[in-house]
Amino acid sequence: MRDIKCNTCGSADYEERRITYLYSHQGQYLIVPNTPVEICSDCGTVYYSAEVLKNIERQFFAIRNHTETPDQYLQVPVKSL
């Protein structure tokens, strides 16, 4: 757990969870399920470790450069308002 206070509300209470993270870069996306985060128990601010974010970025570029393959591809509809 974190030893510092929340930047938003000042609370020192955090909960470890896993969420789905959406990484985007120049109109391309990577969905990363089961991403570890810490969430402030009082206000809900989400904190990611630098290690996790660097790993997601590395995976994105490895997939884009065809040195790794994704677990699956999704087709997502797009509709403008």
HTML snippet that shows the backbone in 3Dmol.js (N, CA, C, O; Angstrom):
<script src="https://3Dmol.org/build/3Dmol-min.js"></script>
<div id="view" style="width:600px;height:400px;position:relative"></div>
<script>
const pdb = `
ATOM      1  N   MET A   1       0.828  -1.189   0.000  1.00  0.00           N
ATOM      2  CA  MET A   1       0.000   0.000   0.000  1.00  0.00           C
ATOM      3  C   MET A   1       0.875   1.257   0.000  1.00  0.00           C
ATOM      4  O   MET A   1       2.061   1.212   0.327  1.00  0.00           O
ATOM      5  N   ARG A   2       0.272   2.342  -0.365  1.00  0.00           N
ATOM      6  CA  ARG A   2       0.959   3.622  -0.441  1.00  0.00           C
ATOM      7  C   ARG A   2       1.216   4.185   0.956  1.00  0.00           C
ATOM      8  O   ARG A   2       0.408   4.002   1.867  1.00  0.00           O
ATOM      9  N   ASP A   3       2.341   4.866   1.112  1.00  0.00           N
ATOM     10  CA  ASP A   3       2.667   5.501   2.388  1.00  0.00           C
ATOM     11  C   ASP A   3       2.345   6.989   2.372  1.00  0.00           C
ATOM     12  O   ASP A   3       2.629   7.695   3.339  1.00  0.00           O
ATOM     13  N   ILE A   4       1.753   7.474   1.275  1.00  0.00           N
ATOM     14  CA  ILE A   4       1.466   8.896   1.175  1.00  0.00           C
ATOM     15  C   ILE A   4      -0.039   9.129   1.102  1.00  0.00           C
ATOM     16  O   ILE A   4      -0.829   8.190   1.002  1.00  0.00           O
ATOM     17  N   LYS A   5      -0.411  10.396   1.155  1.00  0.00           N
ATOM     18  CA  LYS A   5      -1.827  10.741   1.132  1.00  0.00           C
ATOM     19  C   LYS A   5      -2.309  10.986  -0.291  1.00  0.00           C
ATOM     20  O   LYS A   5      -1.529  11.317  -1.184  1.00  0.00           O
ATOM     21  N   CYS A   6      -3.602  10.816  -0.478  1.00  0.00           N
ATOM     22  CA  CYS A   6      -4.250  11.042  -1.770  1.00  0.00           C
ATOM     23  C   CYS A   6      -4.040  12.489  -2.210  1.00  0.00           C
ATOM     24  O   CYS A   6      -4.198  13.414  -1.414  1.00  0.00           O
ATOM     25  N   ASN A   7      -3.685  12.679  -3.473  1.00  0.00           N
ATOM     26  CA  ASN A   7      -3.491  14.026  -4.011  1.00  0.00           C
ATOM     27  C   ASN A   7      -4.795  14.794  -4.118  1.00  0.00           C
ATOM     28  O   ASN A   7      -4.783  16.025  -4.152  1.00  0.00           O
ATOM     29  N   THR A   8      -5.916  14.094  -4.173  1.00  0.00           N
ATOM     30  CA  THR A   8      -7.208  14.755  -4.353  1.00  0.00           C
ATOM     31  C   THR A   8      -7.856  15.147  -3.033  1.00  0.00           C
ATOM     32  O   THR A   8      -8.278  16.290  -2.862  1.00  0.00           O
ATOM     33  N   CYS A   9      -7.937  14.197  -2.094  1.00  0.00           N
ATOM     34  CA  CYS A   9      -8.689  14.469  -0.860  1.00  0.00           C
ATOM     35  C   CYS A   9      -7.851  14.416   0.415  1.00  0.00           C
ATOM     36  O   CYS A   9      -8.333  14.805   1.479  1.00  0.00           O
ATOM     37  N   GLY A  10      -6.612  13.945   0.330  1.00  0.00           N
ATOM     38  CA  GLY A  10      -5.749  13.896   1.500  1.00  0.00           C
ATOM     39  C   GLY A  10      -5.866  12.629   2.332  1.00  0.00           C
ATOM     40  O   GLY A  10      -5.165  12.492   3.335  1.00  0.00           O
ATOM     41  N   SER A  11      -6.727  11.707   1.948  1.00  0.00           N
ATOM     42  CA  SER A  11      -6.898  10.460   2.695  1.00  0.00           C
ATOM     43  C   SER A  11      -5.664   9.571   2.562  1.00  0.00           C
ATOM     44  O   SER A  11      -4.937   9.641   1.571  1.00  0.00           O
ATOM     45  N   ALA A  12      -5.443   8.743   3.565  1.00  0.00           N
ATOM     46  CA  ALA A  12      -4.343   7.778   3.516  1.00  0.00           C
ATOM     47  C   ALA A  12      -4.883   6.356   3.364  1.00  0.00           C
ATOM     48  O   ALA A  12      -4.124   5.393   3.480  1.00  0.00           O
ATOM     49  N   ASP A  13      -6.186   6.214   3.107  1.00  0.00           N
ATOM     50  CA  ASP A  13      -6.812   4.901   2.986  1.00  0.00           C
ATOM     51  C   ASP A  13      -6.950   4.505   1.521  1.00  0.00           C
ATOM     52  O   ASP A  13      -7.578   5.211   0.732  1.00  0.00           O
ATOM     53  N   TYR A  14      -6.356   3.369   1.170  1.00  0.00           N
ATOM     54  CA  TYR A  14      -6.385   2.885  -0.203  1.00  0.00           C
ATOM     55  C   TYR A  14      -6.857   1.441  -0.246  1.00  0.00           C
ATOM     56  O   TYR A  14      -6.723   0.695   0.724  1.00  0.00           O
ATOM     57  N   GLU A  15      -7.409   1.065  -1.384  1.00  0.00           N
ATOM     58  CA  GLU A  15      -7.859  -0.298  -1.615  1.00  0.00           C
ATOM     59  C   GLU A  15      -7.184  -0.802  -2.895  1.00  0.00           C
ATOM     60  O   GLU A  15      -7.213  -0.127  -3.924  1.00  0.00           O
ATOM     61  N   GLU A  16      -6.588  -1.971  -2.828  1.00  0.00           N
ATOM     62  CA  GLU A  16      -5.988  -2.569  -4.016  1.00  0.00           C
ATOM     63  C   GLU A  16      -7.076  -3.268  -4.813  1.00  0.00           C
ATOM     64  O   GLU A  16      -7.873  -4.030  -4.266  1.00  0.00           O
ATOM     65  N   ARG A  17      -7.098  -2.997  -6.114  1.00  0.00           N
ATOM     66  CA  ARG A  17      -8.080  -3.611  -7.015  1.00  0.00           C
ATOM     67  C   ARG A  17      -7.416  -3.931  -8.349  1.00  0.00           C
ATOM     68  O   ARG A  17      -6.259  -3.591  -8.594  1.00  0.00           O
ATOM     69  N   ARG A  18      -8.180  -4.586  -9.188  1.00  0.00           N
ATOM     70  CA  ARG A  18      -7.774  -4.831 -10.574  1.00  0.00           C
ATOM     71  C   ARG A  18      -8.893  -4.314 -11.463  1.00  0.00           C
ATOM     72  O   ARG A  18     -10.067  -4.622 -11.253  1.00  0.00           O
ATOM     73  N   ILE A  19      -8.508  -3.516 -12.469  1.00  0.00           N
ATOM     74  CA  ILE A  19      -9.491  -2.912 -13.356  1.00  0.00           C
ATOM     75  C   ILE A  19      -9.079  -3.141 -14.813  1.00  0.00           C
ATOM     76  O   ILE A  19      -7.995  -3.657 -15.085  1.00  0.00           O
ATOM     77  N   THR A  20      -9.938  -2.759 -15.728  1.00  0.00           N
ATOM     78  CA  THR A  20      -9.604  -2.788 -17.150  1.00  0.00           C
ATOM     79  C   THR A  20      -9.081  -1.413 -17.536  1.00  0.00           C
ATOM     80  O   THR A  20      -9.753  -0.404 -17.325  1.00  0.00           O
ATOM     81  N   TYR A  21      -7.885  -1.378 -18.101  1.00  0.00           N
ATOM     82  CA  TYR A  21      -7.219  -0.134 -18.481  1.00  0.00           C
ATOM     83  C   TYR A  21      -7.267   0.003 -19.995  1.00  0.00           C
ATOM     84  O   TYR A  21      -7.050  -0.976 -20.711  1.00  0.00           O
ATOM     85  N   LEU A  22      -7.546   1.198 -20.491  1.00  0.00           N
ATOM     86  CA  LEU A  22      -7.551   1.471 -21.927  1.00  0.00           C
ATOM     87  C   LEU A  22      -6.370   2.369 -22.247  1.00  0.00           C
ATOM     88  O   LEU A  22      -6.343   3.535 -21.851  1.00  0.00           O
ATOM     89  N   TYR A  23      -5.395   1.827 -22.965  1.00  0.00           N
ATOM     90  CA  TYR A  23      -4.230   2.595 -23.389  1.00  0.00           C
ATOM     91  C   TYR A  23      -4.506   3.100 -24.797  1.00  0.00           C
ATOM     92  O   TYR A  23      -4.966   2.341 -25.650  1.00  0.00           O
ATOM     93  N   SER A  24      -4.228   4.384 -25.047  1.00  0.00           N
ATOM     94  CA  SER A  24      -4.411   4.927 -26.390  1.00  0.00           C
ATOM     95  C   SER A  24      -3.177   5.702 -26.815  1.00  0.00           C
ATOM     96  O   SER A  24      -2.526   6.373 -26.013  1.00  0.00           O
ATOM     97  N   HIS A  25      -2.876   5.589 -28.103  1.00  0.00           N
ATOM     98  CA  HIS A  25      -1.736   6.298 -28.673  1.00  0.00           C
ATOM     99  C   HIS A  25      -2.035   6.540 -30.143  1.00  0.00           C
ATOM    100  O   HIS A  25      -2.158   5.591 -30.918  1.00  0.00           O
ATOM    101  N   GLN A  26      -2.152   7.800 -30.531  1.00  0.00           N
ATOM    102  CA  GLN A  26      -2.369   8.207 -31.916  1.00  0.00           C
ATOM    103  C   GLN A  26      -3.498   7.416 -32.589  1.00  0.00           C
ATOM    104  O   GLN A  26      -3.337   6.922 -33.705  1.00  0.00           O
ATOM    105  N   GLY A  27      -4.623   7.304 -31.911  1.00  0.00           N
ATOM    106  CA  GLY A  27      -5.791   6.657 -32.494  1.00  0.00           C
ATOM    107  C   GLY A  27      -5.789   5.145 -32.470  1.00  0.00           C
ATOM    108  O   GLY A  27      -6.685   4.517 -33.032  1.00  0.00           O
ATOM    109  N   GLN A  28      -4.799   4.552 -31.831  1.00  0.00           N
ATOM    110  CA  GLN A  28      -4.745   3.101 -31.668  1.00  0.00           C
ATOM    111  C   GLN A  28      -4.909   2.798 -30.183  1.00  0.00           C
ATOM    112  O   GLN A  28      -4.527   3.601 -29.332  1.00  0.00           O
ATOM    113  N   TYR A  29      -5.480   1.631 -29.878  1.00  0.00           N
ATOM    114  CA  TYR A  29      -5.842   1.306 -28.504  1.00  0.00           C
ATOM    115  C   TYR A  29      -5.394  -0.089 -28.111  1.00  0.00           C
ATOM    116  O   TYR A  29      -5.264  -0.984 -28.946  1.00  0.00           O
ATOM    117  N   LEU A  30      -5.161  -0.248 -26.807  1.00  0.00           N
ATOM    118  CA  LEU A  30      -4.891  -1.549 -26.215  1.00  0.00           C
ATOM    119  C   LEU A  30      -5.725  -1.646 -24.951  1.00  0.00           C
ATOM    120  O   LEU A  30      -5.610  -0.804 -24.060  1.00  0.00           O
ATOM    121  N   ILE A  31      -6.560  -2.666 -24.870  1.00  0.00           N
ATOM    122  CA  ILE A  31      -7.363  -2.911 -23.676  1.00  0.00           C
ATOM    123  C   ILE A  31      -6.581  -3.880 -22.799  1.00  0.00           C
ATOM    124  O   ILE A  31      -6.183  -4.952 -23.255  1.00  0.00           O
ATOM    125  N   VAL A  32      -6.361  -3.504 -21.541  1.00  0.00           N
ATOM    126  CA  VAL A  32      -5.559  -4.311 -20.628  1.00  0.00           C
ATOM    127  C   VAL A  32      -6.427  -4.700 -19.425  1.00  0.00           C
ATOM    128  O   VAL A  32      -6.528  -3.946 -18.458  1.00  0.00           O
ATOM    129  N   PRO A  33      -7.050  -5.881 -19.491  1.00  0.00           N
ATOM    130  CA  PRO A  33      -7.849  -6.323 -18.346  1.00  0.00           C
ATOM    131  C   PRO A  33      -6.955  -6.718 -17.175  1.00  0.00           C
ATOM    132  O   PRO A  33      -5.783  -7.049 -17.354  1.00  0.00           O
ATOM    133  N   ASN A  34      -7.528  -6.677 -15.977  1.00  0.00           N
ATOM    134  CA  ASN A  34      -6.839  -7.162 -14.786  1.00  0.00           C
ATOM    135  C   ASN A  34      -5.603  -6.334 -14.422  1.00  0.00           C
ATOM    136  O   ASN A  34      -4.605  -6.870 -13.941  1.00  0.00           O
ATOM    137  N   THR A  35      -5.684  -5.026 -14.655  1.00  0.00           N
ATOM    138  CA  THR A  35      -4.571  -4.126 -14.347  1.00  0.00           C
ATOM    139  C   THR A  35      -4.595  -3.772 -12.857  1.00  0.00           C
ATOM    140  O   THR A  35      -5.621  -3.313 -12.356  1.00  0.00           O
ATOM    141  N   PRO A  36      -3.479  -3.978 -12.137  1.00  0.00           N
ATOM    142  CA  PRO A  36      -3.461  -3.652 -10.701  1.00  0.00           C
ATOM    143  C   PRO A  36      -3.406  -2.151 -10.467  1.00  0.00           C
ATOM    144  O   PRO A  36      -2.627  -1.439 -11.101  1.00  0.00           O
ATOM    145  N   VAL A  37      -4.246  -1.674  -9.545  1.00  0.00           N
ATOM    146  CA  VAL A  37      -4.293  -0.254  -9.185  1.00  0.00           C
ATOM    147  C   VAL A  37      -4.524  -0.125  -7.690  1.00  0.00           C
ATOM    148  O   VAL A  37      -4.897  -1.085  -7.016  1.00  0.00           O
ATOM    149  N   GLU A  38      -4.298   1.063  -7.192  1.00  0.00           N
ATOM    150  CA  GLU A  38      -4.711   1.422  -5.843  1.00  0.00           C
ATOM    151  C   GLU A  38      -5.738   2.526  -5.985  1.00  0.00           C
ATOM    152  O   GLU A  38      -5.528   3.477  -6.738  1.00  0.00           O
ATOM    153  N   ILE A  39      -6.848   2.412  -5.270  1.00  0.00           N
ATOM    154  CA  ILE A  39      -7.929   3.381  -5.357  1.00  0.00           C
ATOM    155  C   ILE A  39      -8.150   3.988  -3.971  1.00  0.00           C
ATOM    156  O   ILE A  39      -8.253   3.270  -2.977  1.00  0.00           O
ATOM    157  N   CYS A  40      -8.221   5.312  -3.921  1.00  0.00           N
ATOM    158  CA  CYS A  40      -8.489   6.000  -2.654  1.00  0.00           C
ATOM    159  C   CYS A  40      -9.863   5.577  -2.150  1.00  0.00           C
ATOM    160  O   CYS A  40     -10.852   5.683  -2.876  1.00  0.00           O
ATOM    161  N   SER A  41      -9.927   5.107  -0.932  1.00  0.00           N
ATOM    162  CA  SER A  41     -11.182   4.621  -0.353  1.00  0.00           C
ATOM    163  C   SER A  41     -12.186   5.745  -0.120  1.00  0.00           C
ATOM    164  O   SER A  41     -13.386   5.486  -0.029  1.00  0.00           O
ATOM    165  N   ASP A  42     -11.716   6.983  -0.024  1.00  0.00           N
ATOM    166  CA  ASP A  42     -12.621   8.094   0.262  1.00  0.00           C
ATOM    167  C   ASP A  42     -13.173   8.771  -0.995  1.00  0.00           C
ATOM    168  O   ASP A  42     -14.374   9.030  -1.077  1.00  0.00           O
ATOM    169  N   CYS A  43     -12.311   9.059  -1.973  1.00  0.00           N
ATOM    170  CA  CYS A  43     -12.777   9.823  -3.140  1.00  0.00           C
ATOM    171  C   CYS A  43     -12.753   9.039  -4.452  1.00  0.00           C
ATOM    172  O   CYS A  43     -13.341   9.477  -5.441  1.00  0.00           O
ATOM    173  N   GLY A  44     -12.080   7.883  -4.473  1.00  0.00           N
ATOM    174  CA  GLY A  44     -12.069   7.058  -5.673  1.00  0.00           C
ATOM    175  C   GLY A  44     -10.965   7.358  -6.672  1.00  0.00           C
ATOM    176  O   GLY A  44     -10.945   6.771  -7.754  1.00  0.00           O
ATOM    177  N   THR A  45     -10.043   8.257  -6.339  1.00  0.00           N
ATOM    178  CA  THR A  45      -8.930   8.536  -7.244  1.00  0.00           C
ATOM    179  C   THR A  45      -8.121   7.258  -7.463  1.00  0.00           C
ATOM    180  O   THR A  45      -7.822   6.529  -6.517  1.00  0.00           O
ATOM    181  N   VAL A  46      -7.770   6.998  -8.733  1.00  0.00           N
ATOM    182  CA  VAL A  46      -7.071   5.771  -9.107  1.00  0.00           C
ATOM    183  C   VAL A  46      -5.586   6.072  -9.278  1.00  0.00           C
ATOM    184  O   VAL A  46      -5.216   7.054  -9.920  1.00  0.00           O
ATOM    185  N   TYR A  47      -4.736   5.222  -8.699  1.00  0.00           N
ATOM    186  CA  TYR A  47      -3.289   5.357  -8.804  1.00  0.00           C
ATOM    187  C   TYR A  47      -2.700   4.115  -9.457  1.00  0.00           C
ATOM    188  O   TYR A  47      -2.999   2.987  -9.064  1.00  0.00           O
ATOM    189  N   TYR A  48      -1.847   4.344 -10.472  1.00  0.00           N
ATOM    190  CA  TYR A  48      -1.147   3.278 -11.181  1.00  0.00           C
ATOM    191  C   TYR A  48       0.327   3.381 -10.842  1.00  0.00           C
ATOM    192  O   TYR A  48       0.862   4.484 -10.728  1.00  0.00           O
ATOM    193  N   SER A  49       0.989   2.248 -10.680  1.00  0.00           N
ATOM    194  CA  SER A  49       2.432   2.302 -10.455  1.00  0.00           C
ATOM    195  C   SER A  49       3.128   2.574 -11.788  1.00  0.00           C
ATOM    196  O   SER A  49       2.626   2.203 -12.849  1.00  0.00           O
ATOM    197  N   ALA A  50       4.282   3.223 -11.719  1.00  0.00           N
ATOM    198  CA  ALA A  50       5.047   3.511 -12.927  1.00  0.00           C
ATOM    199  C   ALA A  50       5.429   2.225 -13.631  1.00  0.00           C
ATOM    200  O   ALA A  50       5.443   2.174 -14.861  1.00  0.00           O
ATOM    201  N   GLU A  51       5.737   1.190 -12.875  1.00  0.00           N
ATOM    202  CA  GLU A  51       6.114  -0.099 -13.454  1.00  0.00           C
ATOM    203  C   GLU A  51       4.984  -0.681 -14.304  1.00  0.00           C
ATOM    204  O   GLU A  51       5.223  -1.185 -15.401  1.00  0.00           O
ATOM    205  N   VAL A  52       3.761  -0.608 -13.795  1.00  0.00           N
ATOM    206  CA  VAL A  52       2.601  -1.122 -14.534  1.00  0.00           C
ATOM    207  C   VAL A  52       2.405  -0.328 -15.819  1.00  0.00           C
ATOM    208  O   VAL A  52       2.208  -0.918 -16.881  1.00  0.00           O
ATOM    209  N   LEU A  53       2.455   0.999 -15.740  1.00  0.00           N
ATOM    210  CA  LEU A  53       2.241   1.830 -16.924  1.00  0.00           C
ATOM    211  C   LEU A  53       3.328   1.622 -17.971  1.00  0.00           C
ATOM    212  O   LEU A  53       3.038   1.598 -19.167  1.00  0.00           O
ATOM    213  N   LYS A  54       4.570   1.473 -17.538  1.00  0.00           N
ATOM    214  CA  LYS A  54       5.663   1.210 -18.479  1.00  0.00           C
ATOM    215  C   LYS A  54       5.485  -0.140 -19.160  1.00  0.00           C
ATOM    216  O   LYS A  54       5.771  -0.277 -20.350  1.00  0.00           O
ATOM    217  N   ASN A  55       5.017  -1.130 -18.419  1.00  0.00           N
ATOM    218  CA  ASN A  55       4.792  -2.452 -18.989  1.00  0.00           C
ATOM    219  C   ASN A  55       3.666  -2.411 -20.031  1.00  0.00           C
ATOM    220  O   ASN A  55       3.776  -3.040 -21.084  1.00  0.00           O
ATOM    221  N   ILE A  56       2.589  -1.678 -19.743  1.00  0.00           N
ATOM    222  CA  ILE A  56       1.489  -1.539 -20.702  1.00  0.00           C
ATOM    223  C   ILE A  56       1.990  -0.862 -21.975  1.00  0.00           C
ATOM    224  O   ILE A  56       1.681  -1.311 -23.079  1.00  0.00           O
ATOM    225  N   GLU A  57       2.752   0.204 -21.829  1.00  0.00           N
ATOM    226  CA  GLU A  57       3.292   0.904 -22.991  1.00  0.00           C
ATOM    227  C   GLU A  57       4.217   0.001 -23.802  1.00  0.00           C
ATOM    228  O   GLU A  57       4.167   0.004 -25.032  1.00  0.00           O
ATOM    229  N   ARG A  58       5.056  -0.768 -23.122  1.00  0.00           N
ATOM    230  CA  ARG A  58       5.948  -1.697 -23.815  1.00  0.00           C
ATOM    231  C   ARG A  58       5.152  -2.720 -24.607  1.00  0.00           C
ATOM    232  O   ARG A  58       5.477  -3.009 -25.759  1.00  0.00           O
ATOM    233  N   GLN A  59       4.107  -3.272 -23.990  1.00  0.00           N
ATOM    234  CA  GLN A  59       3.277  -4.257 -24.682  1.00  0.00           C
ATOM    235  C   GLN A  59       2.588  -3.644 -25.899  1.00  0.00           C
ATOM    236  O   GLN A  59       2.519  -4.276 -26.953  1.00  0.00           O
ATOM    237  N   PHE A  60       2.080  -2.427 -25.763  1.00  0.00           N
ATOM    238  CA  PHE A  60       1.418  -1.754 -26.879  1.00  0.00           C
ATOM    239  C   PHE A  60       2.358  -1.658 -28.076  1.00  0.00           C
ATOM    240  O   PHE A  60       1.987  -2.034 -29.188  1.00  0.00           O
ATOM    241  N   PHE A  61       3.571  -1.155 -27.855  1.00  0.00           N
ATOM    242  CA  PHE A  61       4.507  -0.963 -28.966  1.00  0.00           C
ATOM    243  C   PHE A  61       5.024  -2.295 -29.508  1.00  0.00           C
ATOM    244  O   PHE A  61       5.309  -2.400 -30.701  1.00  0.00           O
ATOM    245  N   ALA A  62       5.148  -3.300 -28.665  1.00  0.00           N
ATOM    246  CA  ALA A  62       5.553  -4.624 -29.145  1.00  0.00           C
ATOM    247  C   ALA A  62       4.485  -5.216 -30.059  1.00  0.00           C
ATOM    248  O   ALA A  62       4.807  -5.826 -31.079  1.00  0.00           O
ATOM    249  N   ILE A  63       3.226  -5.038 -29.699  1.00  0.00           N
ATOM    250  CA  ILE A  63       2.131  -5.528 -30.547  1.00  0.00           C
ATOM    251  C   ILE A  63       2.088  -4.724 -31.841  1.00  0.00           C
ATOM    252  O   ILE A  63       1.948  -5.295 -32.923  1.00  0.00           O
ATOM    253  N   ARG A  64       2.205  -3.427 -31.737  1.00  0.00           N
ATOM    254  CA  ARG A  64       2.175  -2.574 -32.931  1.00  0.00           C
ATOM    255  C   ARG A  64       3.332  -2.882 -33.885  1.00  0.00           C
ATOM    256  O   ARG A  64       3.178  -2.788 -35.103  1.00  0.00           O
ATOM    257  N   ASN A  65       4.494  -3.251 -33.328  1.00  0.00           N
ATOM    258  CA  ASN A  65       5.670  -3.564 -34.150  1.00  0.00           C
ATOM    259  C   ASN A  65       5.754  -5.047 -34.523  1.00  0.00           C
ATOM    260  O   ASN A  65       6.737  -5.493 -35.114  1.00  0.00           O
ATOM    261  N   HIS A  66       4.716  -5.798 -34.170  1.00  0.00           N
ATOM    262  CA  HIS A  66       4.601  -7.227 -34.512  1.00  0.00           C
ATOM    263  C   HIS A  66       5.689  -8.099 -33.894  1.00  0.00           C
ATOM    264  O   HIS A  66       6.066  -9.119 -34.471  1.00  0.00           O
ATOM    265  N   THR A  67       6.200  -7.704 -32.720  1.00  0.00           N
ATOM    266  CA  THR A  67       7.150  -8.561 -32.004  1.00  0.00           C
ATOM    267  C   THR A  67       6.445  -9.364 -30.917  1.00  0.00           C
ATOM    268  O   THR A  67       7.015 -10.312 -30.376  1.00  0.00           O
ATOM    269  N   GLU A  68       5.205  -8.989 -30.594  1.00  0.00           N
ATOM    270  CA  GLU A  68       4.337  -9.755 -29.701  1.00  0.00           C
ATOM    271  C   GLU A  68       2.956  -9.792 -30.329  1.00  0.00           C
ATOM    272  O   GLU A  68       2.615  -8.953 -31.163  1.00  0.00           O
ATOM    273  N   THR A  69       2.165 -10.773 -29.919  1.00  0.00           N
ATOM    274  CA  THR A  69       0.790 -10.845 -30.409  1.00  0.00           C
ATOM    275  C   THR A  69      -0.171 -10.618 -29.242  1.00  0.00           C
ATOM    276  O   THR A  69       0.111 -11.019 -28.112  1.00  0.00           O
ATOM    277  N   PRO A  70      -1.294  -9.980 -29.517  1.00  0.00           N
ATOM    278  CA  PRO A  70      -2.278  -9.783 -28.453  1.00  0.00           C
ATOM    279  C   PRO A  70      -2.987 -11.087 -28.131  1.00  0.00           C
ATOM    280  O   PRO A  70      -2.938 -12.033 -28.917  1.00  0.00           O
ATOM    281  N   ASP A  71      -3.637 -11.144 -26.992  1.00  0.00           N
ATOM    282  CA  ASP A  71      -4.421 -12.321 -26.626  1.00  0.00           C
ATOM    283  C   ASP A  71      -5.627 -12.476 -27.539  1.00  0.00           C
ATOM    284  O   ASP A  71      -6.039 -13.594 -27.848  1.00  0.00           O
ATOM    285  N   GLN A  72      -6.189 -11.358 -27.968  1.00  0.00           N
ATOM    286  CA  GLN A  72      -7.328 -11.393 -28.881  1.00  0.00           C
ATOM    287  C   GLN A  72      -7.514 -10.020 -29.511  1.00  0.00           C
ATOM    288  O   GLN A  72      -6.945  -9.030 -29.050  1.00  0.00           O
ATOM    289  N   TYR A  73      -8.313  -9.970 -30.565  1.00  0.00           N
ATOM    290  CA  TYR A  73      -8.712  -8.717 -31.193  1.00  0.00           C
ATOM    291  C   TYR A  73     -10.200  -8.513 -30.964  1.00  0.00           C
ATOM    292  O   TYR A  73     -10.966  -9.477 -30.944  1.00  0.00           O
ATOM    293  N   LEU A  74     -10.615  -7.255 -30.790  1.00  0.00           N
ATOM    294  CA  LEU A  74     -12.022  -6.915 -30.637  1.00  0.00           C
ATOM    295  C   LEU A  74     -12.431  -5.990 -31.775  1.00  0.00           C
ATOM    296  O   LEU A  74     -11.648  -5.149 -32.216  1.00  0.00           O
ATOM    297  N   GLN A  75     -13.644  -6.150 -32.237  1.00  0.00           N
ATOM    298  CA  GLN A  75     -14.202  -5.215 -33.205  1.00  0.00           C
ATOM    299  C   GLN A  75     -15.137  -4.297 -32.442  1.00  0.00           C
ATOM    300  O   GLN A  75     -16.055  -4.765 -31.768  1.00  0.00           O
ATOM    301  N   VAL A  76     -14.913  -2.992 -32.540  1.00  0.00           N
ATOM    302  CA  VAL A  76     -15.682  -2.026 -31.768  1.00  0.00           C
ATOM    303  C   VAL A  76     -16.389  -1.060 -32.723  1.00  0.00           C
ATOM    304  O   VAL A  76     -15.738  -0.444 -33.567  1.00  0.00           O
ATOM    305  N   PRO A  77     -17.703  -0.922 -32.598  1.00  0.00           N
ATOM    306  CA  PRO A  77     -18.397   0.049 -33.450  1.00  0.00           C
ATOM    307  C   PRO A  77     -18.082   1.492 -33.024  1.00  0.00           C
ATOM    308  O   PRO A  77     -17.853   1.765 -31.846  1.00  0.00           O
ATOM    309  N   VAL A  78     -18.075   2.393 -33.987  1.00  0.00           N
ATOM    310  CA  VAL A  78     -17.835   3.800 -33.728  1.00  0.00           C
ATOM    311  C   VAL A  78     -18.983   4.595 -34.332  1.00  0.00           C
ATOM    312  O   VAL A  78     -19.368   4.350 -35.476  1.00  0.00           O
ATOM    313  N   LYS A  79     -19.533   5.541 -33.582  1.00  0.00           N
ATOM    314  CA  LYS A  79     -20.643   6.361 -34.059  1.00  0.00           C
ATOM    315  C   LYS A  79     -20.471   7.774 -33.523  1.00  0.00           C
ATOM    316  O   LYS A  79     -20.383   7.969 -32.310  1.00  0.00           O
ATOM    317  N   SER A  80     -20.422   8.752 -34.404  1.00  0.00           N
ATOM    318  CA  SER A  80     -20.322  10.154 -34.007  1.00  0.00           C
ATOM    319  C   SER A  80     -21.684  10.706 -33.629  1.00  0.00           C
ATOM    320  O   SER A  80     -22.706  10.254 -34.146  1.00  0.00           O
ATOM    321  N   LEU A  81     -21.702  11.665 -32.746  1.00  0.00           N
ATOM    322  CA  LEU A  81     -22.946  12.342 -32.371  1.00  0.00           C
ATOM    323  C   LEU A  81     -23.179  13.558 -33.230  1.00  0.00           C
ATOM    324  O   LEU A  81     -24.180  14.253 -33.057  1.00  0.00           O
TER     325      LEU A  81
END
`;
const viewer = $3Dmol.createViewer("view");
viewer.addModel(pdb, "pdb");
viewer.setStyle({}, {cartoon: {color: "spectrum"}});
viewer.zoomTo();
viewer.render();
</script>
